[in-house]
């Protein structure tokens, strides 16, 4: 019997009829009505609207339907006919709603009216926009600006993000955490350090010009399914695709193109990965060390014949630090590499030989590299490998972190950053006639610590589901209610809206699919994709409610009510015509955004440039840096008897904290999220059996008891010593201190846990998953989600 025979799995390829059934299962007949199909037909196309899901490219040479299963789900989620009105809130207390699941909360539909939390009745009650803005402004004026946090999710447009960051700095702080802090901040810090650019160097066209691709910790099938089209093209032309991931993700194994009638009718599928290696969680540094070791050995052999494997000219002209790095690689024994990676020397050398033989290589990664205590070393090791053969700064080469949220990269580009050195503050000072704060602000981890300590008194959330997405959920929710002011800007109800400060407002906004009509007419917004290209987006759908405001109007309304008038800061003009905001962006960032208005609908987007792609290295040394790793494992903790490495995962019916349904089709898991995944041999060694109910207990060793209970054991193909379970349900197990050392990105891909068995056995179902946290024996929170 094979290992797969014993495990839950999905036998079909990604894409195909499964994708269409996945959409229809959730949205029924609503998904293919004429109005919805017209919207989907315009998705991710020039002068159409840009998807609110992932940040994948919007190519100039587009398909008839330039959306994927997840993109369609995200669009339909916004276009739902369900409405969450004041009548709904009159029927349910906030305390009652906290017992609802994430899925059920969002199933209530689109928010329709601005709401104020009434503590006396424990209900949200409707209020006027003017009332909300006045109250928010009054509260913000009454506190130290540095005790306020302005969070933003990755969906807000460039226009909204720019004025939101300006609002924060005019108010007096740099406390601007965003969803990048939780996912790819490690990328921004590591790449900035070693190549001088904080984003990837690859552009979409490079995918068609490379000779090999290497994937680390990125789940294309669920997180960026449109990537499967260029991957299929590459595989068909014989490009080797080598994947390292603890989980065998179906999207990187095989694909049937839903836009190909022949493939749909015949069931033909394309094998994607030519090699697939299930590395241990935290073992990527060791894998990359082994690959570099093989490259040096191959170069030694080549030199005997007068040739080189290393790009010696590139290394001499463009890099620094090779000698120290090479010495460390050569001194590291294969026995240690095998032990840390969980892979054999033969497997690693087989992957490395692909690299040796390829002329143009692209390195692709996701949160499987960034969300570790030593994620910085993961990323810099990947860069080390690419530098050995000059695979940065040539067509068909480069480092490519695949971003998640649709504009999370763009927000950082236009000023959403807690790091003052990343923002042109002198230019802003001259442009708007004020002195911006120069001290470092709070990122996500610092904001969490500030809320726990009572240092933070106000939280403004521009989209997202911050309370649900962060570590240490139980302790955070208890501390959250001690804040003076909480404001949430949103399209739908979620968990973060049910944990409130003394004064709390819930402000509904337009979605990107809805017509944004202002004084000058219909408005365009813009965003940046994962390849640093800027795209305009204009919507046609009628708004879900006449009471909705745009995100731009809401930010401007709060700012006007908070700040003293400034003749250079023209909030009303900016709301009336977003082109005026784009003029300000172009003035602040002239190199990237010159002629912004004229270029916003460029087919395929306009490229804002990347210094490292041009081999201009804006590092301290003025060159690309080889970086010897300090550790061989990125977990940040030692192995111990009974201790497991927990990987938190997203399902196929999920985008970040948004749960569309209870199907993880591509992993073969249906109807539930309350599972603990473990390989069959590991399950037997632990004395567990399929269907047994267990708890996971934090093994962080910090004296705080954290437990998630009610999980059903499910055999699944994973490396030894690790477990899998769903995000965000497992967040209560993750200490706020468990993060990358350099970027402070929460280390959600290797959390130390133990298993606590029970005598109960049951089939996986929709029973609630409970969790408990105790500090010094005192329960902090017990609930069901």
Secondary structure, DSSP 8 states (H G I E B T S, - for coil): --HHHHS----S-EEHHHHHHHHHHHHGGGGGSHHHHHHHHTBTSTTSB--SSB-----SS--SS---HHHHHHHHHHT-S-EE-HHHHHHS-HHHHTTS-HHHHHTT-EE-S-EEEETTTTEEEE--HHHHHHHHHHHHHTS-GGGEEEEE-TTS-HHHHHHHHHHHHHHT-----BTHHHHTHHHHHHHHHHTS-SS----GGGGGT-SEEEEES--HHHH-TTHHHHHHHHHHTT-EEEEE-SS--GGGTEEE-TT-HHHHHH---EE--SEEE---TT-HHHHHHHHHHHHHHHHHHHHTTT--SS-HHHHHHHEE-HHHHHHHHHHS-HHHHHHHHSS-HHHHHHHHHHHHH-SSEEEEE-HHHHSSTTHHHHHHHHHHHHHHTT-SSSTT-EEEE---BTTHHHHHHTT--S-GGGS-HHHHHHHHTS----S----HHHHHHHHHHT---EEEEESS-HHHHSS-HHHHHHHHTTSSEEEEEESB--GGGGS--SEEEEEEB--TTB--EETTEE--EEEE-TTSEEEEE---B--S-TT-B-HHHHHHHHHHHHS---TT--HHHHHH-HHHHHHHHHHHSHHHHTTHHHHTT-TT-EE---TGGGT---STTSSEE----S-S-SSSS---TT-EEEEEE--TTEETTEE--SEEGGGTEES-S-EEEE-HHHHHHTT--TTEEEEEEE---SSEEEEEEEEEEEE----TTEEEEETTTTGGGS-TT-B-TTT--B-TTSEEEEEEEEEEE----S---EEEEEETTEEEEEEE-
